[in-house]
């Protein structure tokens, strides 16, 4: 399959799944978290795919690496937020395992993508 847009990237697709699952899981966070943890989790999740897309748009330049690294940073932040949510019992263990697995998958894909990007420069 020829990659024509960022939507064709498996790493972007996993990141998009991550956003959708994040919205589903955070919907049930306590109402008193609507101005603290909930938006932090959502912001971190939402940050992944636009950075991948922007990096893809700059694939032929060194600038693209910056955006892929930012996406990786957002994944680490997201992982941390979900650990807090688990510790506060905002998530059940099964949901936590599911989301962390998706974070890990996305991170591995992003690392491979970043390595490929670096080798092409």
C-alpha positions in Angstrom: 0.0 0.0 0.0 1.4 3.4 -1.0 1.3 6.0 1.8 -0.3 9.1 0.4 -1.5 10.9 3.6 -0.8 10.7 7.3 -4.1 8.8 7.6 -2.4 5.9 5.8 0.2 5.6 8.6 -0.4 2.7 11.0 1.1 4.8 13.8 -1.4 7.6 13.1 -4.2 5.0 13.1 -3.2 3.6 16.5 -2.9 7.1 17.8 -6.4 7.8 16.6 -7.7 4.7 18.3 -6.0 6.0 21.4 -7.9 9.3 21.3 -11.2 7.6 20.8 -10.6 5.1 23.6 -9.4 8.0 25.9 -12.7 9.9 25.3 -14.6 6.7 26.1 -12.7 6.0 29.3 -12.6 9.6 30.6 -16.3 10.1 30.1 -16.8 8.1 33.3 -14.2 10.0 35.4 -15.7 11.8 38.4 -17.4 15.2 37.6 -15.0 16.9 40.0 -12.1 16.0 37.6 -13.7 17.8 34.7 -11.3 20.7 35.1 -8.2 18.8 36.2 -7.3 15.3 35.3 -9.9 14.7 32.6 -8.7 17.5 30.3 -5.1 16.7 31.0 -5.6 13.1 29.8 -7.5 14.2 26.8 -5.0 16.9 25.8 -2.1 14.4 26.0 -4.0 11.9 23.8 -5.2 14.5 21.3 -1.6 15.8 21.0 -0.2 12.5 19.6 -1.9 12.4 16.1 -1.5 16.1 15.1 2.2 15.8 15.8 2.5 12.7 13.7 0.5 14.4 10.9 2.7 17.5 11.1 5.9 15.4 11.1 4.6 13.5 8.1 4.1 16.8 6.3 7.8 17.6 6.9 9.0 14.1 6.3 11.7 15.2 3.9 13.3 17.6 6.5 14.9 17.4 9.9 11.9 19.3 11.2 9.8 16.2 11.1 11.8 14.6 13.8 10.8 17.3 16.3 7.1 16.5 15.8 7.6 12.7 16.2 9.5 13.4 19.4 6.7 15.6 20.7 4.2 12.8 19.9 6.4 10.4 22.0 6.5 12.9 24.8 2.7 13.0 24.8 2.5 9.2 25.0 4.7 9.2 28.1 2.5 12.0 29.6 -0.6 10.0 28.8 0.8 6.8 30.3 1.5 8.8 33.5 -2.0 10.2 33.6 -3.6 6.8 33.3 -1.4 5.5 36.1 -2.9 8.3 38.3 -6.4 7.4 37.1 -5.9 3.8 38.0 -4.5 4.7 41.5 -7.5 6.9 42.1 -9.8 4.1 41.0 -11.2 6.1 38.1 -10.4 3.1 35.9 -10.8 -0.7 36.4 -7.7 -2.8 35.9 -9.0 -4.2 32.6 -9.5 -0.8 31.0 -6.1 0.3 32.3 -4.4 -2.7 30.7 -6.2 -2.1 27.5 -5.2 1.6 27.2 -1.6 1.0 28.3 -1.3 -1.7 25.8 -2.5 0.7 23.1 -0.1 3.4 24.4 2.8 0.8 24.2 1.8 -0.3 20.6 1.7 3.3 19.5 5.0 4.1 21.1 6.7 1.1 19.4 5.3 2.1 16.0 6.4 5.7 16.6 9.9 4.6 17.6 10.2 2.6 14.4 8.8 5.4 12.4 11.3 7.9 14.0 14.2 5.5 13.3 13.1 5.3 9.6 12.8 9.1 9.4 16.3 9.5 10.8 17.8 7.0 8.4 16.3 8.8 5.4 18.0 12.1 6.2 
